[in-house]
Structure formats: structure tokens, C-alpha cells
Amino acid sequence: MELPETQYAKSDDVYVAYQVFGGGSLDLVFVPGFTSQLDCSWDEPSCASWLHRLGRFARVILFDKRGTGLSDRVDPLPGMDERMDDIRAVMDAAGSERAAIYGLSEGGTLATLFAATHPKRCSALVLIGAFARFKHWFATDKDLDELFQYIQERWGTGGNLDRMAPSRANDPAFRAWWARRERSSASPSSAMALMRVNSQIDVADILPSIKVPTLVIHRTDDLIVNVEGGRELAKLIPNARLLELPGNDHLPFVGNGVDKITDEIEEFLTGSRAAAFVDRVLATILFTDIVGSTERAEELGDKRWRQLLDEHDAVVRRELSRFRGIEIKTTGDGFLATFDGPARGVHCALNIGDALRPLGVEIRAGLHTGEVELQETDLSGIAVHVAARISSQAGAGDVLVSRTVRDLVAGANLHFAGRGQHELKGLSEPMDLYAASATAP
């Protein structure tokens, strides 16, 4: 799907940036958290994938709140009334008479207020990582002062990723994206001013007035908004359902349970979950794993081995991003990924090996091109099994490929050394395998 067009809705004298995408039967308005930037959201693969998933069952309306992202900067900063006006203005501009409202984090307070005030325009309410009282976001003045210090000294560095998305904190590409998102969503002065306004938030008294179906989702160990914030929302909103999931990430598109979160939202809003998405495509499949991982883990001990694995994962993900690879899943000490071109897959595998060597890590990799069934979070088909078998034949530092891959990469500055025929489990005929290496342009 192409990047949605950014448009502007007029809310009084303020221009509010919004996007519309997806083809579902219901409208879903996403109210972002503290700050946001529409275009930037599509630059990170896991965020874009999450948005695509929402668009499979809903016509999604995204916007940047006034004072943030691509919307007008304003002085003085808006209160909740003006922010509610912005939701109505965006819905009107998008031709949406009634929609489900999805509020994330601080955006959840605005979503609850809108649902209570404009029930004719709100069909359902979904709150994730949200709260009614500011104390569940920042429990003490000291906590808030630490945020202000971060904004003054490090805003735009992505330094708060350790708490926003700890599962991705060691991923350099993700941290760079988060840093850019910070810079493009608000300046340091604007961010501090917004937080001073947010510190006055308390919508607890109006929650019993909400009459629309409500789903509250919260991770138990969320490091940004205490789970008690979600529990209080579910307790005070009549007939609200609470879905509490394990994990400590605040962002809904990273960490444990991403698919479950979206599946539950879809079922809550539509009454059913879509059948598992399956599509058959031609793809190049890459398997990698660390050579001698068991011995290395025993040598280093649990803590250092975990750190090394995190560094390994960050390197692999960086190279996958460079070569347009799609991470399907991790396999303990390796990765399963796909590519839309075999040359990109081979170059990526070679680069991963080169980048990991300075860390004292040797990998082996296997690649094959064939037809696969792409599912939501996995991959299946005989080609997957072939790639896995090829990888098992590789030695330390090897990037081993099938004849199919070799024959499809002419002119790609790659060299292949024959490794003979191999009997691969599940195949009736032996297969010719080749070790790939890069050649000078």
C-alpha cells in the first residue's frame, strides 16, 4: 500500500493534518499519544505493518493533534475542548459521521472525553496504555522533572526508548527512527509546554458517563503508564472489558502480543476475527543461525550471552532493513526472513556475516527461492523447508545457496563456488549447493 495522502482539516482557524487509509466496513479514528508525526509513522516497518493490519478491517483516520507533527503550532496550547473539536473536524473532513475511537496513552483521555461528550459520533471506544489520572503516567513531581530534564538535554536522541519500547532498545535502526520521530513531532519547548498542559489531566469523574462499548488493553509491566491506570479505566467505565497482557512495552506495535492486541480489537469492533491471511508468492527465503551458540553461551554466561544476542539481533535487523528483507521470526539464535529478490537476499546474508565478525560471532546462512505461503506471523511451504535444510549444511561463515538462487543473480557482483550435491531430507533428488561470496564491482 502506498503512503496515504496527508490532508488538512480546518478546525476554527487551525489546520489539522490527517490521513485516511484502509478498506474496512467501519471507521476507526486513531487518537495518538503525547506527540506524533503522520508521515514518520510509515517509515518504521513494524509501525507500518501494524497500521496496515488495522486497515484490513477498518477505514482508519489518523491525525496529528494541533501543536504537534504536521498540524499547526498554536499559542496558547489547546485545552480538551479544542482537541475534541479537532476530532470532529477531522471526521467531518474525512466524511465520517460515526466512528470507533482508538486512544493510545495520553490520547486515551481525549478519546474517553469525546466518547462521553459526543456519543452519537462514537460507536465504540478502544483504549490502550491509557489512564484517567496523570498520576498513573507520572506518579511524582520528581518523575515529571526527570522528563523535563530529558527534553531539555536529550530530546530528539531517542533516549527514552528504554522505557517506551524496551524490547527494541538495542536496535540502532529503531532508535534512530524514534529519535527522528521525536524531532519531527515537536520542538523541545513545545514538548515541555504540552507536558505542562497534560499534567492537569484528570477525567475520572466523567468515565461513568460513557455509554459506548469499551475495550481497555494494558500491558502489566508497562514502563510508561502504570497498569493501575488501565485498571481504573475499566473499573469506572460501565461494562468496560479489560484485557491485561504480559509485557513492558508501551508502544502497541512492538513487543509481546502485538498480533493478539490487534486481533482482539478487530473482534471487539467487528464481532469476528478475519481468517488467517494466506497468500502464495515467489520469495527468497533466508535462514541464519550462530555457529557454536551453545558452547558460546556456556563460555559467556547468561547475562553476557543475552547482551551478545541483542547486539546480534540489532545487526541482523539493520541489514534486513538495508536490503528490503522482511523479518518473519527469530529462531532462538537466528532469523527467518524473506526477500523480493534473490540478489538482495545473498548480499544481505554476506553483510550480516561481515558485520558480526568483529563481535566474535560467526553465522551460517542458507537461501533458496521458491513459492511460499505468507501468513500473518509465519511462513510455510516446501521452499521454506528446503532453505532450512540448506542452512543446516552450511559451515561457519558460509552463505550456502541453491542452484535456483545462483541462476537468478546474474550480474549481481556475486561469485559461487560449487559445494557438490547434497541429500536433503524431504527431497527425492540430491540438490546442487553453492557457497556465495562478494566480488569487486
Phi, psi and omega in degrees: 000134179289160178299128181298150178289134175273126181237174181232132174255143179265120177241101192057242180256014185250138176264125182248123181283138179211162176225151177231132178206169178095164184226026180286174184275353179235156176268139180228115178264123179263119178261113186286172179280211185317303177222163179201168174207112190306303186297323182296330182301331184273356183276344182255123188305316183291326177290315179297320178298319178297317179295317177303318182297318176298321182290349177286333181240000182214155167271107191266135178243112177258150173206157171262125179299149178305140183092355182224162172055232183268359179276166181302140167281142186226152176214119005283167178293151187283153169270186183293329180298312180295323179293322175295322177301324180295321177299313180298318181297318179293318178298317179298315181295327180274359180072034181251115179278322182215138185211157167284142181248126183245109183252127180253129172057234179298333176296340178295326179294319177294320180297318180294319180295320178295317181297321180286325185275327184233063184297334180289342181254359181239118181269333181196164183228130175237125181237129181227128182059033189253179185201163175258327183242140183302333183298337178280348174266307175231109188288330184224163175298326179298318178299317181292321178298324178294324176295314179301321178295319177299314182298317182294323189256334190223009180303135181090005177260348185077016185293340180271009180295334179301333179256326181290317184213070184302333180291343179244011186296334181262014179260104185302321181294319180293319180296321178296319177297316182296322178297316179295323178297318177303309185297322184274348181271330180191152172281165178304317180297317179295319181298318179293320178297319178298319181292328177294322176292316182297331183296348180267002187292130170197102182249014185303321186293335183267351185300322178296347180276352181284125184247359183268155177303135187227134175242124178250125181240132180209138173276137189300323184250027176313124184275351180261303180248120182302140182302336178298334175296316177292320180297322179293320177302312182295328181287322188269337178274122184305128174063019178290148177256133178255126174245106181256125185240151177291155177130164180234005176284145177267323181290135185284348184257011176227163174084191182292143169079017181301312181295320180297319179302311183291322177299316181295321178295316180299314181295321180296319185274329185250343182092355179202162175261143177294148175300148181307130181290123178228132178216143180257125181219162172273127183214157171263124185256133178241128169246136172230154167204161182277131179285131177066036185295322182297313180296321181294321179297318178295323181292319186273332187089162189301313186295308181293324178296320178296320178296318180294320177298320178297318178295318177302312182298320181295319178297312181300315182294325177297315181290323175301318179296320181297323186253021176060030175282153177246117177289122177270311178190164171267156183237040182092282177239027179205186183225150166245125182217163177233158179224152177271003175209134183295325180297318178299320180296317181292313179301322179297314180298318179296317179295322177299313179301316180295321183287333182274339184301319177297341177275359183079023182246126173251135176243166167235150184219148176226139181227144175211148177248129180187181181278133181229162173257114178274123177244182184305309186229016183207183185218142179216170181122159184299328181297328178293315180296321179297314180299320179295319180294321178298316180300323181292340179273349185283150174259183180302127179082356182281141163244101188259134184228162176277167176301325180302315179296312182305317185287345184261001187242028178303136178081010184260018180056045178234149178237144183231129176253127182298135177245016176082183179268143182229139173277116181252131182304131178095349179252139184281335183242147175299154182238135174285131179239153185222141176266126184268148172211157179276146175242161179294141178301000000 
